[in-house]
Amino acid sequence: MPPYVYAIGTMDSKGFELAFVRDRLIAAGVQVRTIDVGTLGPPTTEPDVRREEVLQVSGLAHELENTNDRGQAVAIMAQALREYLLVEMSVGNVAGVLGIGGSGGTSLITTAMRALPIGLPKFMVSTVASGNVAAYVDSSDIAMMYSVVDVAGLNTVSTAVLANAANAMAGMVSNPKPPATTRRAIGMTMFGVTTPCVTRVREILEARGFDCLVFHATGSGGRAMEQLVASGLISGVLDVTTTEVADEVAGGVFTAGPQRFDKLIQAQIPLVVSLGAMDMVNFGGMETVPSQFANRKLHVHNAQVTLMRTSIDENRKIARFIAEKLNRATSPWRLLVPEGGVSLLDISGKPFFDPEADHALFDELEQRLDLSPGRQLIRLPYDINAPEFAEALADNFLQMLPNSDLCG
């Protein structure tokens, strides 16, 4: 049998709505299984997969029975659904996942969706999809549609929205995807202020036959890259733009979290690191910059982004963060230092040019890193966007590859 679209909802409150979605998918020629993930009363319509089956796979039935807290119940069912879908994925049963829900249902269903592979269709109709959905999507490729009205009954608006969602999912699973490339995939991190560097590195490596995946270093970008590394889909990384660490250390909005670098190190893949955009911490519009930074060097990038120049002290803390991570690695790495500046704003005549702050970062790294022939710190007299620096990044990455892995 072909794989199924799994239509998921808390069918104690949204059974009729999910049945409507199921019927629209069937009308579009898609095979469907409905899953009940309700935690309160019995389902209002009969699901194809009962909540007890979901809980049985995960072994969490006892935990759900022994809690009276709705938030905890939702968290338990989310974990159970995650485990259930991963099992179904492993036997080739899942073509796509479509969820409907309010805030609780959205949290529950997207928790499971985020564990599924990039590229598998994931569509969430939600009452909270018109706000900040970062917590639900994170670094996955979940598509979210605002329900406009609550998912509470079938009416003129809800049937139109739910029918569109079903048709969108039918289109995703019914149309062929482009053939997968046979080129070796490598990850790269980029910011606007490191674009010339990363573009040149990408051109060099694509000419050698690599499939270069470039990630915008905005927190979710770094997490997405590391998740693909952990999934085995990326087999080498040029982490050129590590600015997310600056936001983690100084309290900016583009942090990737304290786990940055962990999955890269655990994967033991070829790893070249640099210090792109370490001269800046990111905030929203000028009015969002915390008051304690009012006297710092600020630069308005646009109406939505204000940049703050990192200080000497912050750069030393950034160096300690990176050194602590790289010192734990058991596989080779190289860290290339652009002594002429770490971004387009950090060169002579530009607003963030500050050699003293930069050298606090560079010197602290050299002092803190445990170096060896396989763990190299390479200082070069170029700014990060100089062609010579980009070429050095590419050359060092290629040198780290076994001859059998070289393309071109």
N, C-alpha and C positions, 0 to 999 in steps of 0.2 A: 504494500500500500504506500502511496505517496505520503510525505510528512504532513502534519496538521498545523493549522494556525490554532494556537491556544488562546481562547478568549476568556479573560479572567476578571472576576469581580467578587465583592462580598455579596453573595446571592441571598443572604438573609434580608438585605435591604435593596439590592439592585438586580434581583433575579429576572424580572420582566425586561429590564433595559438590556441586560446581557443576552437574553434570548432574542431580542430584536436584532442585536448585532450579529449573533449567530446566523439568524435567518437571512440577513443581508449578505453575509459572506457565502452562505450556501447558494444563494441566488446568483452570486458572481462566479460560481463554479469552484469554490475553495472548500477543501475538507477542514472541518472544525471540531475541536473539543472544547467544551466549556469547563472551567475549573471554579469551584466554590472555595473562597478563602475567608468566608464569614467567621466571626468569632462570637456571635451573639445567638440569635434564634436560628431555627431551621431555614433552609433555603425556600424561597417563594416559588421557584421552579426547579425542576430536577436537573442537576448538573450531569455532565458526562464523567467528571472526576469529582468525587465527593471530598470534602475537607479531611475526612478520616483517612482517605488514601494518601493525601499529601502529607499528613502528619506521620503516617506509618513509615513512609520512605525515609524520613528524617529522624525518626525515633523520638519526636518531641511531643507526642500526644499526652504523656504524663505531665509534662511541664505546663501545657495549656490547661489541663484539667485542674491544676493546683494554683492557678492565679485568678484573682478577682479584679486585677488592674487591667483596664482596657489597653493602655499604652503598652504594657508588657505583653498582653495577648497578641497585639498587632505585631510586635517585634518577633515573637515566637513564630507566628504564622508566616511572617516574611522570610525567616530563615528556613522554615519548612518548604515554602514554595521555591526558594532558591535551590535547595537540594533536589527537590522533585524535578524541576526543569533541567538541571544539570544532568540528572540521570536520563531523562528523556532525550536530551541532546546527544548523549553518548551513544545512543542506539539509533540515532537518525530520525527521530520522530517529530522534530520541531522545525517547521518552515518559517514561523514568525510568532510573535506574541503581541496581543492587543489587550490593553487593560482599560477599565473605566472605574472612576472613583472620585470621592471627595478627598479631603486632606489625608485622612487615615489610610484609605485605600490606595491613594497615590504613593504614600510612603511605603506601604507594604509591597505593592506590585513592582515599583521601580527598584526597590532593594534587590529583588530577584532579577530584574532586567539587566541591572548593571553587571551581573556576574556572567552574562551571556556574551558570546563572541561579537566583536566589531563586525558589522556587515549583516548580521542576522536582523531582519526587520523587527523593530520594537516601536510600538505606537501606544501612547497613553492619552486617553481623553480624561481631563481633570478639571475640577473646579478651581484649582490653584495655578493653572498654566498661564495666567496673564501676569503673574508676578515674577519674582526671582526664583527660577527653577534650578539654580545651581546645585542645591542639595539633592535634588531628585535625579538630575542628569549626570552631574560630575564629569567624568572623562569618558562616558559612554556615548553612543550615537542614538539615544532615545529621542524619538520625535514626540512632541507634546502638543495637544490641541485643547484650547480652552473650551469648556463645555457651554459657556455663556449662561445657561440656567443650571440649577443644581441637577445632579443626576438623581432625580426623584420623580419618576413617572415619565410616561411617553406623551409628548405634546408637540405642537407645531415646531418649536425650536429644537427640542431634544432629538426628535426623530431625524431632522435635517442634519444635525451635527453628527449623530451616531451613524447615520447612513454614509456620510462623507468619510468618517473614520474607517468604516468597513470597506468602502470602495478603495480608499487609499491603501489599506493593507492588502486587499486583493490585487491591486496593481503591483505592489512591491513583490509579492510572492509568485505572481503569475508571469512576470516578464523576466527574461534571462539577464543575468549579470554579465558584465564583461569578463572575458577569460582571465584567470589569475596569471600574473606575470611569473616567469621563472627566474627573474633577476633577484639577486640577493638584496633584501631590504635592510637599510640602515637608517637610524634616526638622527635628526639634527634639530637643534633648538635655535630660534631666531627671534629677534625684536626688530622694530623699524630701524633702530640705531645700529644694528649689526647686519642689516640686509646685504650691503655690498660684499661683506666677508662670506656670509653663508651662501649667497648666490654663486660666488666664484668657486667655493668648495663643492657645491652641488654640481656645477657644470663639469668640474674635473672628474668627479666620481661617476656621474652619469655617463660621461664619455668612456669610462672604464667598464660600463655595463651594470652599475649598481642602481637599485631602485631607491631613491632618496626621499624619505618621508620627513617633511619639515614641520615642526611644531612651534606654535607661537608661545613664548615663555610667559604665560599669564597665569600660572598656577595650575589651571586645568590642563594646559598644554604639557607641562612637565609630567603631571600625573598620567596623562594619556600615553605619553611616550613610554614611561616606565611600565605601565600596564601592558602595553604591547610587547615590551621586552620580556616581561614575566610570562606572557602567553606564548612566547617562542616565535612571534611573528617578526621581530627585529633582531638581527644577529650581530649588530655592531652599532656604536653610538659615537657621534661627534657632538658632545655637549658644549657647544660654542658659547651659548648665551645662558649663563647660570644666574641671571639676575633675580630669579625667584628666591634665592637664598638671601639676598639683600632685603627683600620684603619680609621674609620670615624673621630675620634678625631685628629689623628696625620697625616692624609693625605696619608694613604696607599692605595693599589690597591684593597683590598678585603672588602671594606666597603659595607654594605647592605643599606646604606642611613640613613638619620636622622629619618626615621619612624620606625627603628628597635624597637621591642617590642610592638608597638602600637596595632597590630592585636591580639597579644597574650593577651593583657590586655582587649581589647574590647570583646573578646570571652568568658571571665570569665570561663576558663577551669582550671583544676588542673595544677599548674605551679611551677616547681622547677628550680631554676637558679643557676649556678655556674660561675666561673671566668676562665674557660679554655683558655689557650694561650693568656692571657692578658699581658704576658711579651713581646709580639712581634707585630711589625708592618710589613706588607708585601710589598715588591717591586718586580720588575722583576729582570733581571740580574744585577750584580753589577754596570754596567754602567748606569742603570736607576735610581739609588738612587739620589734624589735631592741633589744639592751641599751643602745646608745648613745642611745636616746630615752627611757630610764627616767625622766629628770627633766623631761620635757616635759609640757605640758598635754594630758592624755589624757581621752577621753570614751567610755565603753562604750555603744555604740549598741544592741547586743544581744550574745548569747553568742558570735556568730560574727564580729562587726564591732567593731573598736576604732578610734576616730578620734583623730588627732593634730592639734592646732592648728598651722597654718603660721606660721613665724617671719618676722620682718622680712627677714632675709637670703634665706630661701626665696622670699618674695613678690617680692623684686627679681629673683631668678633666673627665676621664673615670668614676670614682665613681659618680661624679655629674650627668653625663648623665644617668647612670643606676638608680640612686636615683630619679631623676626627673620623669622617666618613671614609676617606681614601686610605687612611692607615689601617682600616679594618679589612681592606680588600685582600684576597688571596690570589688574585690574578693580575697580570700586568696592566698598567695604565700610564698615560702621559698627560701632563698638564702643561699647556703652552701659555706663556705670559706675554701679553702685548705691552711692552714697556712704554710705547709711545701714546697709549691711551686705550680705554676699554670700550669706547662708543663714539659715534659721530659727534656727540656733545663734549667729549673729553679730549679734545685736541686744541692746540694753540689757537686762541681767538674765539673759542666757543665757550658757552656759559658754564660748563662743568669741568673745564680744564683745571686740574689740581694735582700736579705731580706728587706733592707731599702725601696727599690722601691715598693716591694710587700706590705709592711705594710702601706705605704702611701695610697695605694688603699683600703686595708682592713679598716683602721681607718677612712678614709674619708667616706666610705660607712656607717660605724656604726654611725658616727656623722650626716650624712645627711638623712638617712632613717627614715621614720615615722613607728616605730615598734609597734606591738600589738600582742595578742595571735594568730591572723590569718595572721600576716605579720612578719615572723621570719627571723632574721639573725643568722645563726648557724656557729660558728667558730670551726674548728676541727684541731687537731695537726698532720695532715697528708698531704703529697703531693697529688696532684689530681689523680695520677695514682696508689696510694696505694689501695689494695683491700678493706681496711676498709672504705676509702672514697667512693668508688663506691657503697659499700653496704649501706652506710648511705644515698646516693642519692636515691637508689632504695627504701629503707625503708621509707624515708620521702615522696616520691611520693605515695607509697601505703597508707600511713597514711592519705593522703589528699583525698583519694577516698571514696565516700559513700560505705557502705558495699554492696549495690546492684550492684556496678560497679566492684567489685573485681573479678578477674578471678582466676581459679584454686582452 
